Amino acid sequence: MLNNIVFKYFPIQSYIHMLNPIIKVISIFLFIISIFISNNIFVNLLFTCLVLLIIFLSNISFKLYFKAVWKMKYFILMYIVISFICRVDIREIILIIIRFINLILYSFILTYTTKSSDITYALERIFGIFKCILPVKAICLIITLALQFIPILLEQTNKIMKSLASRGMDYKTAKLNEKWRILKAIIIPMFTLSFKRADEVADAYEVRYYSLKEDIVPFRESKVMLFDYFYLGIHIVLLILTIVEVIIL
Amino acid sequence: MEIKFNHVSFSYGSKEVLSDIDIVIPKSKITGIVGKSGSGKTTLIQLINGLLLPTSGSVEVGSFVLEPNKKINNINALRFDVGMVFQFPEEQFFHTTVSKEIGFGLEQFNYKRDKKDERIREALKMVGLNDSYLERDPFSLSNGEKRKIAIASILIFNPKVIIFDEPTIGLDFESKKSFIRLVKLLKKRYNKTIIISSHDTDFLHSLVDNVIVLNKGKVVFSGDKYEVFKQEKRLRKYGVLAPKLISFSNKVLEKKKIKIGYRDEINDLIKDIYRYVK
């Protein structure tokens, strides 16, 4: 089940879904800068409150977000163990964990509430200023495809695991050395599938006259509503407050 | 091997996919599972070989009982008895030669390993392919051939129950015909219990003995295929089209008041009509 929720877009109605994708992407950048410049646990907890409020407004179950964070438990545990070995201050450890969770939750908000095509559009518009020195369009296309592929590949892994289990190689019940064999068995079909899918996607883009060389007129009307200004305003205010807090303390 | 569903329900998180399924799939018969997309067909068949466990109720597969949150110690013994051919099984190949791909299950189940090569050849022959395929790359084969290799990789360990999930998707007419021949042979000569889930009622009608119709996770019809398929109007209500042969007989009866009976093959139906006209 978890495989089906990672980086997946949920097409429902909510305030966050209705936000302009450009505003959403700019806000996530501001949010990332804010959480990385603040070294105060309480300020970071305030960011968590903001994230929780946005999750509430996104109309997507809290459970889905926290399941995704739960998936990172081993990574967090590993960080804690290494920090203790290196005798890192406990406050520092808590701060990093809060930052990490905030970051994960916010990125899931973006992917759950925004279509990958909208994310690409927003990135293309934002980074459009670097067009002369960077292949912005190609980079954005790569990001979109990567985002689209994650749920597809996870679903496929699930299918292959079931197929292996029905032929006597169950990952859940396997011993450690067998688990390694199963992982090896999964990698090959995943690669073939990835190439096959990539080919199909490339063909689909091509038959619809998509070209990296030519500029296309965007079909979207990029409307910025009052709530968009409000949403962006909150992030700007938070960033300013964080800078002030860092300077004062 | 008989399969019993005792008031089985299954949910993915808060979403209930199957609700109160209480059916028996008889031994040595071919049973078809029909329903719209999302009606719970695949979930139902995955409950049979323990890939999923019921949220409530129990599934009895021979001597195995699958219950909620109850880990089965000898799960491989169950999967040895219940072979499953997935939808698009060709996407799940991972060996570089056909012989290794087919022999994979045999190795996992530690079954007659000494006769491995012989059994690989037998399995290949059963699906209508010859020894020249043994060293070929499975990824380079045609869709129909890939599907046959996937079936051979299940037949090799001789399971008592064989489950096919949407076996005809992407197959041409010839491949469909050879699949029907193979399934009939498996039932007639080897007494296998066969379960097929499919949207294609015409295909199922030519093959199965019994039918289970699912709608929104519930069994709406279950029983002999003629008894189920002749209820054309009620089936349509659940998004299932009756087989054309049954539909034709129903129309003749409705419009001309002539009872020509139900047939599995078009040729038999034509003979009936010819006899009647004569």
Interface residues (C-beta under 8 A of the other chain):
Chain A: M1 K63 Q156 K159 I160 K162 S163 L164 A165 S166 R167 G168 M169 D170 T173 A185 I186 I188 P189 T192 L193
Chain B: Y12 G13 Q46 N49 L51 I75 N76 R79 F80 V82 G83 M84 F86 P89 E91 Q92 F93 F94 F104 G105 Q108 F109 F139 S153 I154
